[in-house]
């Protein structure tokens, strides 16, 4: 995990997101869901920016109940990270 030392919050990464999804649906299914979501959005792996990660998380949330949990969790992490980063920059 990349760390933003200014505010102590880990920057969300694609690796973290896929692992969290895998904890719910299994590794193979998580990779497949993530790949399909990335492709559907016209993005490329690795997904690196918080904005792109949020878009993929929102897409994953639409797929099913378990993926909705992982997608929402990632989205909350991204929103929190961005909010904390803005307060440090201000």
C-alpha positions in Angstrom: 0.0 0.0 0.0 1.2 3.5 -0.8 1.3 5.7 2.2 0.6 9.4 2.3 2.7 10.4 5.3 1.0 13.8 5.6 -2.2 12.4 6.9 -1.5 8.7 7.7 -4.0 7.2 5.3 -3.0 4.5 2.9 -3.7 5.3 -0.7 -6.1 2.7 -2.1 -4.6 0.5 -4.8 -5.9 -1.8 -7.4 -4.2 -4.7 -5.6 -6.0 -3.9 -2.4 -9.3 -3.6 -4.2 -9.0 -7.0 -6.0 -7.9 -8.7 -2.7 -10.9 -7.3 -0.9 -13.2 -8.5 -3.6 -11.4 -11.9 -3.6 -12.1 -12.2 0.1 -15.8 -12.2 -0.7 -16.0 -14.0 -4.0 -12.7 -15.9 -4.5 -9.6 -14.9 -6.3 -10.5 -16.1 -9.8 -14.0 -14.5 -9.7 -12.5 -11.3 -8.3 -10.0 -11.1 -11.1 -12.7 -11.7 -13.7 -15.1 -9.2 -12.2 -12.4 -6.6 -12.0 -11.2 -7.1 -15.5 -14.7 -6.9 -16.9 -15.4 -3.7 -15.0 -12.2 -2.1 -16.1 -12.9 -3.1 -19.8 -16.5 -1.9 -19.6 -15.3 1.5 -18.5 -12.7 1.7 -21.3 -9.8 1.7 -18.7 -6.6 -0.3 -18.6 -4.9 -2.2 -15.8 -3.4 -1.4 -13.5 -6.0 1.2 -12.4 -3.9 3.7 -10.5 -5.7 7.0 -9.8 -8.2 7.3 -7.1 -10.8 8.7 -9.6 -10.4 5.6 -11.8 -10.5 3.3 -8.8 -13.7 5.0 -7.7 -15.3 4.5 -11.2 -14.4 0.8 -11.2 -15.7 0.4 -7.6 -19.0 1.9 -8.6 -19.2 -0.4 -11.6 -18.4 -3.4 -9.4 -21.2 -2.4 -7.0 -23.7 -2.9 -9.8 -22.7 -6.5 -10.5 -24.1 -8.3 -7.4 -24.7 -8.3 -3.7 -21.2 -9.5 -2.6 -19.4 -7.3 -5.1 -21.5 -4.3 -3.9 -20.0 -4.7 -0.4 -16.4 -4.7 -1.8 -17.1 -1.9 -4.2 -18.7 0.3 -1.5 -15.9 -0.4 0.9 -13.3 0.7 -1.8 -15.4 3.8 -2.6 -15.5 4.8 1.1 -11.7 4.4 1.3 -11.1 6.5 -1.8 -13.4 9.3 -0.6 -11.8 9.3 2.8 -8.3 9.3 1.3 -9.2 12.2 -1.0 -10.8 14.2 1.7 -7.8 13.8 4.0 -5.4 14.7 1.2 -7.3 17.9 0.5 -7.1 19.0 4.2 -3.4 18.4 4.2 -2.9 20.4 1.0 -5.0 23.3 2.3 
